[in-house]
Amino acid sequence: MSRNRDMAFSRSTALEYLRRACEQNRLAHAYLISGPPGSGKEKLAADLASLVNGTPAGEVFSTSARDIFTARPESKSRRIVIEQIRDLEHALQLRASNSRRKVAIVADADRLQSQAANAFLKTLEEPPKDSLILLVSAMPEALPETILSRCIAIPLAPEAGPRSSSHEEKNLLKLLQQASREQNWTVSFAYRLAQEFQRLLRELRENVKRETEEAFKKEQARYMEATDGAYLEEREQHYKALTESLYLQRRAALTEMLLLWWSDVLKSNQKVTQRSLPDAAREIAALAARFGAAEILKRIRCVEELLDQLSRNI
C-alpha cells in the first residue's frame, strides 16, 4: 500500500484496496496495520484474514478459528516473548486444511521482545507457502527498522474523524499541557501531578454518580404510581451497577489519553507528523525534543502497565 507512515487511510478504504489486491492475486506476504485507538486496526486484520481464509471476521480472534494463529502480550511483563513467536512459526509450517490460506496475526506488535523480533525476521522475509502475516500496532515507531522494512505499512486514521473529548479528558489535556512546561520534573512534582490526576478521577466519579442518580430520579417519578416498590428497588440496583460500569469505562478513557499523549511524543520524536492530540502539538514537540526515544518508550510502558492493572482492578 504505502511505506509513508504520515498518510493514514480509513478502514473501509484500506479494506477495498486489499480486496482488489486479493482478487488480482497481488497481496503482499506481510502487512503492518497501525493506527491510534479507534482506528479499527484489529477489525481490518480480521476482515483481511476472513478475506483470504474464509473464517467469518467475527470469529478470527476466537480459539475456534481454523488456520489462523495469533500472538499478543501474555507474559507478566506484557511482552510478546520468543516462545510465542516460535509457536507461531511452527503453526505456519503446518499444512492448511481445505485449501485455506494460513494467517498469523501479531497484535500489539510493538510489545515484541527484542529476541522475539529478531527470531521473527526470517519468517517475515521468507514466509511459508500460502501464508499471510499481519502485525497490528498503535506504535509502529517502537518497532525495529528491520521489522518495518519487511512489511507493507497500512496506517489507519481514527474511524470517527476528529477525536471528541469529554469534560474530564479536556481537563486532563490541560493538566498535561501545564506539566509539559515544568522545567524540573522532581519527585515532588511527580507527586503533585499524581495528586491532580487523582482529583480528576474523584471528579469523574462524582459526575458519573450525579448523572445516574438524576436518571434514576426521573424514572422513579415516572413509575412511582404505576408500579410496585420491588420494580423500583430493582432499578435502583441497576443504576448503582451502571454508576460503577460507567466510571470504569471513563477512567479507562482517561488513562488511554495518557497513552495517546506519550504516543504522540514518540511520533514527534521520530518525525512522524500524524497526531492523535493535535491541540497539544506545541507541548508535545517540546517534550519530544527534551527526551530521547528510550525514555519516551519507558514512560509509554509505564502507562501500559497502569492500563493493565486497572483492567484487572489491581
C-alpha positions in Angstrom: 0.0 0.0 0.0 2.4 2.7 1.2 5.5 2.9 3.3 4.7 6.5 4.2 3.5 6.4 7.8 2.3 10.1 7.6 -0.5 9.0 5.2 -3.4 7.5 7.0 -6.4 5.7 5.4 -9.9 4.9 6.6 -10.5 1.3 7.4 -13.0 1.0 4.5 -10.6 2.5 2.0 -7.8 0.2 3.2 -10.1 -2.9 3.0 -11.2 -2.0 -0.5 -7.6 -1.8 -1.6 -6.8 -5.1 0.0 -9.8 -6.7 -1.5 -8.8 -5.6 -5.0 -5.2 -6.8 -4.4 -6.6 -10.2 -3.3 -8.8 -10.5 -6.4 -5.8 -9.8 -8.6 -3.5 -12.1 -6.6 -1.3 -9.2 -5.6 -1.4 -9.4 -1.8 1.9 -9.0 -0.1 3.1 -11.7 2.4 3.3 -9.3 5.4 1.4 -6.2 6.4 1.8 -3.8 9.3 -1.6 -2.3 10.3 -1.2 0.7 12.5 -3.2 3.5 13.9 -4.4 5.2 17.1 -7.2 3.8 19.4 -10.4 3.9 17.5 -8.9 3.4 14.0 -10.1 -0.2 13.7 -6.7 -1.9 13.4 -7.8 -5.3 14.7 -11.1 -5.1 12.7 -9.1 -4.6 9.5 -6.9 -7.5 10.4 -9.9 -9.7 11.0 -11.5 -8.6 7.7 -8.4 -9.3 5.8 -7.9 -12.7 7.5 -11.5 -13.5 6.6 -11.0 -12.5 3.0 -8.1 -14.9 2.5 -9.0 -17.7 4.9 -12.8 -17.8 4.8 -13.3 -17.7 8.5 -16.0 -15.1 9.5 -14.4 -11.9 10.6 -16.2 -12.1 14.0 -14.5 -15.4 14.7 -11.0 -14.6 13.6 -9.7 -14.0 17.1 -11.6 -16.9 18.6 -9.9 -20.2 19.6 -12.1 -22.0 17.1 -10.7 -20.2 14.0 -9.0 -22.7 11.7 -5.6 -22.0 10.3 -5.5 -18.5 12.0 -2.8 -18.1 14.6 -2.5 -15.2 17.0 0.1 -13.8 19.4 -0.4 -11.0 21.8 1.2 -9.9 25.1 0.5 -12.5 27.7 3.6 -12.6 30.0 3.8 -10.9 33.3 5.8 -8.1 31.7 3.1 -7.7 28.9 5.7 -8.6 26.3 5.4 -11.0 23.3 8.1 -13.5 24.1 10.2 -15.6 21.8 8.3 -18.8 22.8 5.1 -17.3 21.4 6.9 -16.5 18.1 8.4 -20.0 17.9 4.9 -21.4 18.3 3.5 -19.1 15.6 6.2 -20.0 13.2 5.7 -23.8 13.8 1.9 -23.4 13.2 2.6 -21.6 9.9 4.7 -24.6 8.7 1.7 -26.9 9.1 -0.4 -27.7 6.0 -3.6 -25.7 5.8 -7.0 -27.5 5.7 -9.3 -27.3 2.7 -7.0 -25.1 0.7 -7.3 -22.3 3.3 -4.6 -19.7 3.5 -2.8 -19.7 6.8 -2.8 -16.3 8.7 -0.6 -15.2 11.6 -1.7 -12.1 13.5 0.7 -10.4 16.0 -1.5 -8.0 18.0 0.3 -5.2 19.9 3.4 -6.0 17.8 5.3 -3.1 19.4 5.4 -5.3 22.5 7.7 -7.9 20.9 10.8 -8.6 22.9 14.0 -7.9 21.0 14.8 -11.6 20.9 11.3 -12.4 19.6 11.5 -9.7 17.0 14.9 -11.0 15.8 13.6 -14.5 15.6 10.7 -13.4 13.5 12.8 -11.7 10.8 13.5 -14.9 8.8 9.8 -15.8 8.7 8.9 -12.2 7.6 11.5 -12.4 4.8 10.7 -15.9 3.7 7.2 -16.8 4.9 5.9 -20.4 4.5 3.8 -21.2 1.4 0.2 -20.0 1.4 0.6 -17.8 4.5 -0.2 -14.2 5.4 1.4 -12.3 8.3 -0.3 -9.4 9.9 1.3 -7.2 12.5 -1.0 -4.8 14.4 0.3 -1.9 16.4 -0.7 1.5 17.8 3.0 2.5 18.0 4.9 1.3 14.9 7.6 3.8 15.8 8.6 1.4 18.6 9.3 -1.5 16.2 12.8 -2.0 14.9 13.5 -0.9 11.3 14.4 -4.5 10.4 10.7 -5.4 11.0 9.3 -2.3 9.4 11.3 -2.8 6.2 9.8 -6.3 5.7 6.2 -5.3 5.9 3.9 -3.2 3.8 2.5 -0.4 6.0 -1.2 0.3 6.3 -1.6 3.3 8.6 -5.2 4.0 9.6 -6.9 7.2 10.7 -9.4 7.2 13.6 -12.7 5.9 12.3 -14.8 8.7 13.8 -12.7 11.5 12.3 -11.6 14.3 14.7 -11.5 13.0 18.2 -14.2 14.2 20.5 -13.2 14.7 24.2 -15.2 14.6 27.4 -15.1 17.3 30.0 -12.7 15.2 32.1 -10.5 14.4 29.1 -10.2 18.2 28.3 -9.2 18.8 31.9 -6.6 16.1 31.7 -5.2 17.5 28.5 -4.9 20.9 30.1 -3.1 19.3 33.1 -0.7 17.5 30.7 0.0 20.7 28.8 0.8 22.6 32.0 3.0 19.7 33.2 5.0 19.8 30.0 6.1 23.3 30.7 7.6 22.4 34.0 11.4 22.5 33.8 12.3 20.4 36.8 10.5 17.1 36.9 11.4 16.2 40.5 9.8 13.6 42.8 7.7 16.3 44.5 6.5 17.5 41.1 5.6 13.9 40.1 3.7 13.6 43.4 1.7 16.8 42.7 0.9 15.6 39.2 -0.3 12.3 40.6 -2.5 14.1 43.1 -4.0 16.2 40.4 -4.8 13.0 38.4 -6.4 11.5 41.5 -8.5 14.7 41.8 -9.7 14.3 38.2 -10.7 10.7 39.0 -12.7 11.8 42.0 -14.4 14.5 40.0 -15.2 11.9 37.3 -16.7 9.5 39.8 -18.9 12.3 41.3 -20.1 13.4 37.8 -21.0 9.8 36.9 -22.8 9.3 40.2 -24.7 12.6 39.7 -25.8 11.6 36.2 -27.1 8.1 37.2 -28.8 9.5 40.3 -30.6 12.1 38.1 -31.6 9.4 35.6 -33.0 7.2 38.5 -34.9 10.1 40.0 -36.6 10.7 36.7 -37.5 7.1 36.3 -38.7 7.0 39.9 -41.0 9.9 39.4 -42.4 8.4 36.2 -43.2 5.0 37.6 -43.9 5.8 41.3 -47.7 5.4 41.0 -47.6 2.9 38.1 -45.6 0.0 39.7 -44.8 -1.6 43.0 -41.8 -0.9 45.1 -40.0 -4.1 44.0 -39.5 -2.8 40.5 -38.0 0.5 41.7 -35.7 -1.4 44.1 -34.5 -3.4 41.1 -34.0 -0.3 39.0 -32.1 1.3 41.9 -29.7 -1.6 41.9 -29.4 -1.3 38.2 -28.3 2.3 38.4 -25.8 1.5 41.1 -24.2 -1.1 38.9 -24.4 1.4 36.0 -22.6 4.0 38.0 -19.6 1.7 38.6 -19.5 0.5 35.0 -19.6 4.0 33.5 -16.9 5.1 35.9 -14.6 2.3 34.9 -15.2 3.0 31.2 -14.4 6.7 31.6 -11.5 6.1 33.9 -10.0 3.8 31.2 -10.6 6.5 28.6 -8.6 9.0 30.7 -5.8 6.5 31.1 -5.8 5.8 27.4 -5.4 9.6 26.9 -2.1 9.4 28.8 -1.1 6.7 26.3 -2.1 8.9 23.3 -0.1 11.8 24.8 3.1 9.8 25.1 2.5 8.1 21.7 2.3 11.5 20.1 5.5 12.5 21.8 7.2 9.4 20.4 5.8 10.1 16.9 7.1 13.7 17.1 10.5 12.4 18.3 10.6 10.0 15.2 9.5 12.8 12.8 6.0 11.2 12.1 3.5 14.1 11.6 0.2 12.2 12.3 -1.2 13.2 15.8 -4.0 11.9 18.0 -3.9 15.1 20.1 -3.3 17.9 17.6 -4.4 20.6 20.0 -1.3 19.9 22.1 1.2 19.8 19.2 3.4 22.5 20.6 3.8 21.0 24.1 4.3 17.5 22.5 7.0 18.8 20.2 8.8 20.3 23.2 8.8 17.0 25.1 9.9 15.1 22.0 12.9 17.4 21.8 13.6 17.1 25.6 13.5 13.3 25.9 15.2 10.5 23.9 13.2 7.7 22.3 14.3 5.2 25.0 13.0 7.5 27.8 9.7 8.1 25.9 9.2 4.4 25.4 9.9 3.8 29.1 7.0 6.2 30.0 4.7 4.5 27.5 5.4 1.2 29.1 4.5 2.6 32.5 1.2 3.9 31.2 0.5 0.5 29.5 1.2 -1.2 32.9 -1.2 1.1 34.6 -3.9 0.3 32.0 -3.3 -3.4 32.5 -3.5 -3.1 36.3 -6.7 -1.0 36.1 -8.3 -3.6 33.8 -7.6 -6.2 36.4 -8.7 -4.0 39.3 -5.2 -4.1 40.9 
